[in-house]
Amino acid sequence: MAGGVSLASCCCYIVVMAVSMVLQASLGSCARGVVELDTLTFDKELSAHSHLIVKFDTSMASGAAVDAYNSFARLAAKQPEIMVASVGVSPHREKENEELANRFSITANDFPRILLFGHSQSTTVVPLSGNVTVENLVAFVRRHSDLYIAFPGCLEEFDQLAARTFHVASSNANTFQLDAKKLASKLTNEDEIASANVYIEIFGLITSRGPRFPSNEVNRVKKSFATELSEGKRKALQLKLNILQSFIRPAVDQNPHGRDEL
């Protein structure tokens, strides 16, 4: 009798664990900040937001691209004019959201496919080209909309100055450094002042070391994270890395046609 009860308990435990795993997988398919859409809710959300960015992917997708998209969603959560969403597509018997994918000519070979929808854009639907990284996603939205999404610690006016270095000789970075110092003089928040000082330092180093300094410095800083660092040093390097991204011409901005191609 005791053995029978033990066997029944064991079977019950296995069933509960299996159900739990299925539920966790289902919940894990949509991260915080990402709204899961389907054929019934897609158009409703599209009409409710001035901008909507959507990732079409397999229903249980995982990997670097998914992680990058989820990280981007956390950054975009501070921007009220854009909704970050995903559509899980299953090619199996239930054909989940396949009709929605077909509507935008998306096949399984395209996954993950990311589209930006914007009512105010001349091109209503714009696809992301290139790798799915946080940096490319931020640059993609900035380029194809009037929205600003910042990495932690970045300041919008300073980012605008940094972007101007893409199109001028490195010697002119000295002028931008002076502009940055003027902006910094108006700040009162200690965290913002600390960020401003990083921008000012980078402008100066572009002047002395040339336009490749930001990308070279990004590589150096990333390698530093593999070494033993104090919490304060790690935090300072992360801030510098975030700000350096604003000085690097994004891959999605190098398309000579001025937009990402379908």
C-alpha positions as CSV (number, residue, x, y, z in Angstrom):
1,M,0.0,0.0,0.0
2,A,2.8,2.3,1.0
3,G,4.6,1.4,-2.2
4,G,1.5,2.2,-4.2
5,V,1.1,5.6,-2.6
6,S,4.7,6.3,-3.2
7,L,4.4,5.4,-6.9
8,A,1.3,7.5,-7.3
9,S,3.0,10.4,-5.6
10,C,5.9,10.1,-7.9
11,C,3.7,10.0,-11.0
12,C,1.8,13.1,-9.7
13,Y,5.1,14.9,-9.1
14,I,6.3,14.2,-12.6
15,V,3.1,15.4,-14.1
16,V,3.2,18.6,-12.0
17,M,6.8,19.3,-13.0
18,A,6.0,18.7,-16.7
19,V,3.1,21.2,-16.6
20,S,5.3,23.7,-14.7
21,M,8.1,23.4,-17.4
22,V,5.5,24.0,-20.1
23,L,4.1,27.0,-18.3
24,Q,7.6,28.4,-17.7
25,A,8.5,28.0,-21.4
26,S,5.3,29.7,-22.4
27,L,5.9,32.6,-20.0
28,G,9.6,32.8,-21.0
29,S,8.8,33.3,-24.6
30,C,7.8,36.9,-23.9
31,A,10.1,38.9,-21.7
32,R,9.4,42.0,-19.6
33,G,8.7,45.0,-21.8
34,V,7.8,42.9,-24.8
35,V,4.1,42.5,-25.6
36,E,3.1,39.2,-27.3
37,L,0.8,39.8,-30.3
38,D,-1.2,37.5,-32.5
39,T,-3.6,37.7,-35.4
40,L,-6.4,39.0,-33.2
41,T,-4.5,41.7,-31.4
42,F,-1.9,42.9,-33.9
43,D,-3.9,45.5,-35.7
44,K,-5.4,46.8,-32.5
45,E,-2.0,47.5,-31.0
46,L,-0.7,48.9,-34.4
47,S,-3.5,51.5,-34.4
48,A,-3.0,52.3,-30.7
49,H,0.7,53.4,-30.9
50,S,2.5,55.9,-33.0
51,H,5.4,53.5,-33.4
52,L,5.4,49.7,-33.0
53,I,8.5,47.5,-33.4
54,V,7.8,43.8,-33.8
55,K,10.0,40.7,-33.8
56,F,8.6,37.8,-35.9
57,D,10.3,34.6,-34.7
58,T,9.5,31.0,-33.7
59,S,7.2,30.6,-30.8
60,M,9.9,29.3,-28.4
61,A,12.9,31.2,-29.8
62,S,16.1,31.6,-27.8
63,G,19.6,32.8,-28.3
64,A,21.7,35.9,-28.7
65,A,19.2,37.7,-30.9
66,V,16.3,37.1,-28.5
67,D,18.4,38.3,-25.6
68,A,19.4,41.5,-27.5
69,Y,15.8,42.2,-28.4
70,N,14.7,41.8,-24.8
71,S,17.5,44.1,-23.5
72,F,16.4,46.7,-26.1
73,A,12.8,46.4,-24.9
74,R,13.9,47.4,-21.4
75,L,15.6,50.5,-22.7
76,A,12.7,51.3,-24.9
77,A,10.3,51.1,-22.0
78,K,11.3,54.6,-21.0
79,Q,10.1,55.9,-24.4
80,P,6.3,56.3,-24.3
81,E,5.8,56.6,-28.0
82,I,6.9,53.1,-29.0
83,M,5.6,49.7,-28.1
84,V,8.0,46.7,-28.3
85,A,6.2,43.5,-29.4
86,S,6.8,40.0,-30.7
87,V,4.8,37.5,-32.8
88,G,5.5,33.9,-32.2
89,V,5.1,31.8,-35.4
90,S,4.7,28.1,-35.3
91,P,5.0,26.1,-38.6
92,H,3.4,23.0,-37.0
93,R,-0.1,21.7,-37.2
94,E,-1.7,24.7,-35.4
95,K,0.0,27.2,-37.8
96,E,0.1,29.8,-35.0
97,N,0.3,33.3,-36.5
98,E,1.4,32.0,-39.9
99,E,-1.2,34.1,-41.6
100,L,0.2,37.2,-39.9
101,A,3.7,36.3,-41.0
102,N,2.5,35.7,-44.6
103,R,0.9,39.2,-44.6
104,F,4.4,40.7,-44.4
105,S,6.0,38.1,-46.7
106,I,8.0,36.6,-43.8
107,T,9.0,32.9,-43.9
108,A,10.8,30.7,-41.4
109,N,14.1,31.4,-43.2
110,D,13.8,35.1,-42.3
111,F,13.5,34.5,-38.5
112,P,14.1,36.6,-36.5
113,R,12.6,39.3,-38.7
114,I,12.1,42.7,-37.1
115,L,9.8,45.4,-38.5
116,L,9.2,49.0,-37.4
117,F,5.8,50.4,-38.0
118,G,5.2,54.2,-37.8
119,H,2.2,56.2,-38.8
120,S,4.3,59.4,-39.2
121,Q,6.9,57.8,-41.4
122,S,7.1,58.1,-45.2
123,T,7.7,54.4,-45.3
124,T,5.2,52.9,-42.9
125,V,7.0,49.5,-42.5
126,V,10.8,49.4,-42.2
127,P,12.8,46.2,-41.7
128,L,15.9,45.9,-39.7
129,S,18.9,44.8,-41.7
130,G,22.1,43.5,-40.2
131,N,22.7,41.7,-36.9
132,V,20.1,41.9,-34.1
133,T,22.1,43.7,-31.4
134,V,21.0,46.2,-28.8
135,E,23.2,48.9,-30.5
136,N,21.7,48.2,-34.0
137,L,18.2,48.2,-32.6
138,V,18.6,51.6,-30.8
139,A,20.2,53.1,-34.0
140,F,17.5,51.6,-36.2
141,V,14.7,53.2,-34.2
142,R,16.5,56.6,-34.0
143,R,17.2,56.6,-37.7
144,H,13.6,55.7,-38.9
145,S,11.7,57.8,-36.4
146,D,11.9,61.0,-34.3
147,L,12.2,59.0,-31.1
148,Y,15.1,59.0,-28.8
149,I,16.1,55.8,-26.9
150,A,19.1,56.1,-24.7
151,F,21.5,53.6,-23.1
152,P,21.7,53.9,-19.3
153,G,23.7,57.0,-18.4
154,C,23.5,58.6,-21.8
155,L,22.2,62.2,-22.3
156,E,20.2,63.2,-25.3
157,E,21.8,66.6,-26.1
158,F,25.3,65.1,-25.7
159,D,24.3,62.1,-27.9
160,Q,23.2,64.6,-30.6
161,L,26.7,66.2,-30.5
162,A,28.3,62.7,-30.6
163,A,26.4,61.8,-33.7
164,R,27.7,64.9,-35.5
165,T,31.2,63.4,-35.3
166,F,30.1,60.8,-37.9
167,H,30.2,63.5,-40.7
168,V,33.2,65.7,-39.8
169,A,37.0,65.5,-39.5
170,S,38.3,64.4,-36.1
171,S,39.9,67.8,-35.7
172,N,36.4,69.3,-35.4
173,A,35.7,67.2,-32.4
174,N,37.4,69.9,-30.4
175,T,34.5,72.3,-31.2
176,F,32.0,69.7,-30.1
177,Q,34.0,69.3,-26.9
178,L,33.6,73.0,-26.2
179,D,29.9,72.7,-26.9
180,A,29.7,69.8,-24.5
181,K,31.4,71.8,-21.8
182,K,28.9,74.5,-22.2
183,L,26.0,72.0,-21.8
184,A,27.7,70.4,-18.8
185,S,28.0,73.8,-17.0
186,K,24.2,73.9,-16.9
187,L,23.8,70.5,-15.2
188,T,23.1,70.1,-11.5
189,N,22.4,66.4,-11.2
190,E,25.6,64.5,-10.0
191,D,25.0,61.5,-12.2
192,E,24.4,63.6,-15.3
193,I,27.6,65.6,-14.5
194,A,29.5,62.4,-14.3
195,S,28.1,61.3,-17.7
196,A,28.9,64.7,-19.2
197,N,32.5,64.4,-18.2
198,V,32.8,61.1,-20.0
199,Y,31.5,62.7,-23.2
200,I,33.9,65.6,-22.8
201,E,36.8,63.2,-22.4
202,I,35.9,61.2,-25.5
203,F,35.6,64.3,-27.6
204,G,39.1,65.3,-26.6
205,L,40.5,61.9,-27.3
206,I,38.9,61.8,-30.8
207,T,40.7,65.1,-31.5
208,S,44.1,63.7,-30.3
209,R,43.8,60.0,-31.5
210,G,41.6,60.2,-34.5
211,P,38.1,59.1,-35.5
212,R,38.7,55.4,-34.8
213,F,39.2,56.0,-31.1
214,P,35.6,55.2,-30.1
215,S,35.5,51.8,-31.8
216,N,39.0,50.9,-30.5
217,E,38.1,52.0,-27.0
218,V,34.9,49.9,-27.1
219,N,37.1,46.8,-27.8
220,R,39.5,47.7,-25.0
221,V,36.7,48.3,-22.5
222,K,34.9,45.1,-23.4
223,K,38.2,43.1,-22.8
224,S,38.6,44.8,-19.4
225,F,35.3,43.2,-18.2
226,A,37.1,39.8,-18.4
227,T,39.5,40.9,-15.7
228,E,39.0,41.3,-12.0
229,L,37.4,44.6,-11.3
230,S,35.9,46.4,-8.3
231,E,32.2,47.1,-8.4
232,G,32.9,50.8,-8.8
233,K,35.3,50.3,-11.6
234,R,33.0,48.0,-13.4
235,K,30.1,50.5,-13.1
236,A,32.4,53.3,-14.5
237,L,33.5,51.2,-17.4
238,Q,29.9,50.2,-18.2
239,L,28.9,53.9,-18.3
240,K,31.8,54.6,-20.6
241,L,30.9,51.7,-22.9
242,N,27.3,52.9,-23.1
243,I,28.4,56.5,-24.0
244,L,30.9,55.3,-26.5
245,Q,28.1,53.6,-28.5
246,S,26.8,57.1,-29.3
247,F,30.1,58.0,-31.0
248,I,30.1,54.9,-33.3
249,R,28.3,55.1,-36.7
250,P,25.9,52.1,-36.5
251,A,25.9,49.4,-39.1
252,V,22.3,50.2,-40.0
253,D,23.3,53.8,-40.8
254,Q,25.8,52.8,-43.5
255,N,23.2,51.8,-46.1
256,P,23.9,54.2,-49.1
257,H,20.2,54.1,-50.1
258,G,19.2,55.8,-46.9
259,R,16.9,53.0,-45.6
260,D,17.1,49.3,-44.7
261,E,16.2,47.1,-47.7
262,L,13.5,44.5,-47.7
